[in-house]
Amino acid sequence: MPDAAPPFPEVMAWASGPAGSAEGAAAPSPLLVADGLVKTYTRRRGLRREEVHAVRGVSFALAPGRVQALVGQSGSGKSTVAKMLTGTERPTAGTVTLEGRDVTHLRGAELRAYRSQVQMVFQDPFAALNPTKSVGASVGRPLRNHLGLSGDALRERVVALLDGVGLSPGSLYVDKLPHQLSGGQRQRVVIARALAPRPRLLIADEPISMLDVSIRAEILELLATTVQERDVAMLYITHDLLSARLLADDLMVMRDGAVVEQGPTVRVVREPEHAYTETLLAAVPRPPGVVAR
């Protein structure tokens, strides 16, 4: 969407923070810990080889029932971090642990089992779904692959998942093709598919950036409800500090591969410590009379 799009209706909540994000509240034990993640790529320029440092020593923890936002501009390294968490990319250095178990270098069946616990919600709902497959087939695939469901049990579970993401009654959507759905409905299908294998961690990579501004808040509300009701952890990746402000309990600001600031969302927004964070805050659109902090 263009940068000039109007803000969410919830912009008036800017100073109050997401529900349940009060500072000083005891945080649950971490589910996943990223410790000192580094990703360096080597590329050729003519006869020369040079290193590109995509991620530089990034560390954080993700806990059940909480949302951690990773905010930064394009090229800051956000999506590379997501790829290392899912095992799509292997870090050059650093570790990823799930409940204390090192999962950094899993392969084969162990990696597949891990990925059933760590699911992605992708940026573009128009590209994330196979246009030739029905909604039921898309949502049902991880149910077959990870949970071994089939037949009536599979269809019943698909319908329940669709109902759970606001596509109700789900039976009306099972046989539809993606082109028969709106952008918001497609993203709800993508979320239902991510929830199908009963993951413990969701990584939402710019999940509202391709949606019409009128339905972005609905998807944010769905994500927040999902985290609370299913007690999953979420890493919310975005360039949009406003949506992070509305959704996340904790916030990391990333620039040039490094996290330059992190902490409780309320604190980072009200008392930014890094000049880059202040730059991002200054760029957030607000109606007259609404101040940043």
Legacy VTK file of the C-alpha trace (Angstrom):
# vtk DataFile Version 3.0
C-alpha trace
ASCII
DATASET POLYDATA
POINTS 293 float
0.000 0.000 0.000
1.249 3.540 -0.567
2.990 5.249 2.346
0.394 8.032 2.226
-2.464 5.711 3.210
-4.540 7.038 6.110
-3.922 5.638 9.600
-5.985 2.947 11.267
-9.144 4.031 13.083
-7.410 2.785 16.255
-4.767 5.515 15.935
-6.369 7.208 18.956
-5.042 4.285 21.043
-1.500 5.387 20.221
-0.693 6.517 23.763
-2.356 3.675 25.656
-0.666 0.564 24.275
-1.973 -2.886 23.376
-4.236 -4.726 25.779
-2.339 -6.537 28.488
0.940 -4.723 27.821
1.242 -2.946 31.139
4.827 -2.414 32.116
6.010 -4.380 35.104
3.763 -7.391 34.394
5.565 -10.692 34.850
6.526 -12.197 31.487
6.075 -15.939 30.917
9.078 -18.172 30.384
10.538 -17.935 26.869
9.490 -20.474 24.274
12.154 -19.606 21.713
15.451 -17.792 22.235
17.604 -16.331 19.462
21.123 -15.691 20.735
23.662 -13.654 18.766
22.295 -14.452 15.312
24.624 -13.476 12.475
24.047 -13.969 8.761
26.757 -13.106 6.265
26.436 -13.664 2.527
29.300 -13.750 0.064
28.815 -12.302 -3.402
31.021 -11.689 -6.402
31.666 -8.325 -7.974
33.698 -9.058 -11.082
36.817 -10.886 -9.865
36.314 -9.803 -6.281
34.367 -11.510 -3.518
32.786 -9.390 -0.841
30.790 -10.090 2.273
27.311 -8.710 2.939
26.386 -8.608 6.618
22.601 -9.088 6.566
22.175 -9.726 10.310
24.627 -8.664 13.002
24.365 -10.235 16.451
20.589 -10.188 16.971
19.260 -11.630 20.246
15.723 -11.835 21.644
13.231 -14.178 23.312
9.662 -15.054 22.326
7.139 -16.109 24.961
3.678 -17.732 24.785
0.782 -15.286 24.787
2.964 -12.329 23.807
3.784 -10.463 20.609
7.312 -9.289 19.868
7.513 -6.796 17.020
10.571 -6.436 14.791
10.414 -3.047 13.085
12.645 -1.632 10.378
12.798 -0.448 6.801
13.245 -2.728 3.798
16.720 -4.221 3.729
17.235 -3.967 7.484
17.472 -7.762 7.894
14.014 -8.494 9.334
13.036 -11.234 6.908
16.478 -12.842 7.154
15.900 -13.200 10.889
12.566 -14.903 10.141
14.239 -17.324 7.738
16.775 -18.317 10.382
14.000 -18.953 12.898
12.168 -21.253 10.476
15.317 -23.071 9.378
15.071 -21.827 5.802
18.436 -20.094 6.297
21.181 -21.264 8.628
22.934 -18.599 10.684
26.590 -17.894 10.107
26.886 -17.647 13.894
24.570 -17.743 16.877
21.903 -20.184 18.009
18.144 -20.707 18.063
16.743 -22.752 20.935
13.184 -23.997 21.458
12.496 -24.618 25.162
16.218 -24.976 25.735
16.833 -27.364 22.833
19.243 -26.181 20.143
17.335 -26.255 16.842
19.836 -24.249 14.793
21.090 -27.113 12.636
18.151 -29.523 12.426
17.739 -31.550 9.258
15.342 -34.065 7.737
12.489 -35.343 9.888
13.574 -33.292 12.898
13.464 -30.090 10.869
9.999 -30.946 9.506
8.737 -31.602 13.022
10.195 -28.292 14.196
8.597 -26.399 11.318
5.184 -27.732 12.311
5.690 -25.783 15.554
6.907 -22.593 13.828
4.534 -21.355 11.145
4.621 -18.333 8.820
1.886 -15.843 7.962
3.089 -14.350 4.696
2.951 -10.789 3.427
1.070 -11.292 0.184
-2.173 -13.291 0.498
-2.568 -13.121 -3.274
0.690 -15.031 -3.840
0.607 -17.214 -0.713
-2.293 -19.375 -1.923
-2.204 -21.699 -4.928
-4.782 -20.224 -7.332
-5.725 -23.716 -8.578
-6.390 -25.178 -5.127
-9.533 -24.692 -3.089
-9.505 -23.136 0.358
-10.159 -26.572 1.824
-7.178 -28.072 0.002
-4.835 -25.279 1.131
-5.870 -25.405 4.785
-6.129 -29.199 4.747
-2.623 -29.891 3.469
-0.799 -29.240 6.783
-3.517 -31.200 8.589
-2.720 -34.214 6.415
1.045 -33.750 6.502
1.520 -32.961 10.187
-1.522 -34.419 11.966
-2.427 -37.289 9.635
-6.071 -36.260 9.253
-8.197 -37.393 6.312
-11.805 -37.785 5.206
-14.583 -36.321 7.328
-12.233 -35.530 10.224
-10.078 -33.450 7.890
-13.026 -31.508 6.476
-14.480 -30.878 9.948
-11.155 -29.521 11.165
-10.825 -27.263 8.093
-14.294 -25.844 8.705
-13.499 -25.252 12.370
-10.277 -23.422 11.468
-12.107 -21.199 8.982
-14.773 -20.433 11.561
-12.007 -19.571 14.019
-10.494 -16.904 11.751
-13.808 -15.212 11.029
-14.793 -16.991 7.809
-18.117 -18.205 9.081
-19.801 -20.465 8.367
-16.615 -22.196 7.256
-18.554 -24.688 5.141
-19.333 -21.893 2.670
-15.629 -21.226 2.041
-14.153 -24.738 1.859
-14.738 -25.195 -1.860
-13.994 -21.636 -2.972
-10.906 -20.750 -4.995
-8.655 -17.850 -3.933
-9.841 -15.572 -6.750
-13.351 -15.754 -5.293
-12.182 -14.134 -2.041
-11.289 -10.590 -1.064
-7.778 -9.735 0.089
-8.809 -9.786 3.742
-10.533 -13.144 3.333
-7.438 -14.582 1.664
-5.268 -13.446 4.539
-7.664 -15.107 6.966
-7.228 -18.332 4.987
-3.441 -17.914 5.215
-3.750 -17.518 8.990
-6.014 -20.575 9.228
-3.456 -22.606 7.266
-0.675 -21.454 9.606
-2.757 -22.498 12.620
-3.634 -25.918 11.162
-0.681 -27.915 12.605
-1.232 -26.331 16.045
2.002 -24.331 16.109
3.509 -22.790 19.200
5.078 -19.857 17.366
3.715 -17.702 14.547
5.968 -15.477 12.462
3.855 -12.809 10.760
5.965 -11.122 8.074
4.295 -7.834 7.018
0.851 -9.530 7.132
-1.201 -6.376 6.501
0.981 -4.373 4.122
-0.772 -5.708 0.993
-4.283 -5.210 2.350
-6.696 -2.342 1.954
-6.398 0.074 4.854
-10.055 -0.470 5.774
-9.440 -4.105 6.784
-5.943 -3.919 8.256
-7.270 -3.336 11.772
-9.475 -6.437 11.467
-6.464 -8.621 10.688
-4.487 -7.074 13.551
-7.385 -7.833 15.889
-7.498 -11.422 14.607
-3.763 -11.848 15.220
-4.055 -10.423 18.744
-6.994 -12.712 19.541
-5.121 -15.721 18.157
-2.114 -15.075 20.396
-4.244 -14.739 23.522
-6.725 -17.555 22.923
-4.210 -20.102 21.647
-1.359 -18.994 23.930
1.111 -18.948 21.047
4.164 -16.733 20.739
4.348 -14.312 17.820
7.102 -12.434 16.042
5.425 -9.602 14.158
7.676 -8.229 11.406
6.797 -4.856 9.936
8.069 -1.524 8.644
4.982 0.103 10.172
5.573 1.321 13.711
1.903 2.198 14.180
0.647 -1.354 13.676
3.449 -2.643 15.918
2.372 -0.112 18.541
-1.195 -1.391 18.423
-0.352 -5.112 18.500
2.956 -5.802 20.224
3.876 -6.182 23.872
7.573 -5.745 23.143
9.381 -3.963 20.350
12.731 -4.262 18.585
13.952 -1.658 16.123
16.317 -2.976 13.462
18.632 -1.048 11.163
21.417 -2.268 8.854
21.232 -5.794 10.248
21.434 -4.849 13.928
18.857 -4.226 16.649
19.421 -0.631 17.720
16.718 -0.532 20.391
14.440 -2.978 22.160
12.158 -3.104 25.166
8.487 -2.930 26.205
6.506 -1.262 23.436
5.140 1.463 25.684
8.628 2.435 26.840
10.173 2.407 23.361
7.412 4.599 21.957
7.225 7.047 24.848
10.941 7.231 25.632
12.958 6.244 22.553
16.675 6.011 23.187
17.963 5.798 19.620
17.769 8.516 16.977
16.533 6.038 14.366
13.566 5.110 16.566
12.723 8.789 16.873
12.852 9.074 13.083
10.382 6.208 12.709
8.077 7.732 15.323
8.132 11.090 13.574
6.975 9.415 10.346
3.842 7.880 11.901
0.703 9.633 10.569
-1.552 11.092 13.247
-4.706 13.180 13.099
-4.579 16.642 14.689
-4.404 16.558 18.451
-2.835 13.092 18.764
0.709 13.189 20.093
3.326 10.478 19.953
3.687 9.962 23.679
LINES 1 294
293 0 1 2 3 4 5 6 7 8 9 10 11 12 13 14 15 16 17 18 19 20 21 22 23 24 25 26 27 28 29 30 31 32 33 34 35 36 37 38 39 40 41 42 43 44 45 46 47 48 49 50 51 52 53 54 55 56 57 58 59 60 61 62 63 64 65 66 67 68 69 70 71 72 73 74 75 76 77 78 79 80 81 82 83 84 85 86 87 88 89 90 91 92 93 94 95 96 97 98 99 100 101 102 103 104 105 106 107 108 109 110 111 112 113 114 115 116 117 118 119 120 121 122 123 124 125 126 127 128 129 130 131 132 133 134 135 136 137 138 139 140 141 142 143 144 145 146 147 148 149 150 151 152 153 154 155 156 157 158 159 160 161 162 163 164 165 166 167 168 169 170 171 172 173 174 175 176 177 178 179 180 181 182 183 184 185 186 187 188 189 190 191 192 193 194 195 196 197 198 199 200 201 202 203 204 205 206 207 208 209 210 211 212 213 214 215 216 217 218 219 220 221 222 223 224 225 226 227 228 229 230 231 232 233 234 235 236 237 238 239 240 241 242 243 244 245 246 247 248 249 250 251 252 253 254 255 256 257 258 259 260 261 262 263 264 265 266 267 268 269 270 271 272 273 274 275 276 277 278 279 280 281 282 283 284 285 286 287 288 289 290 291 292
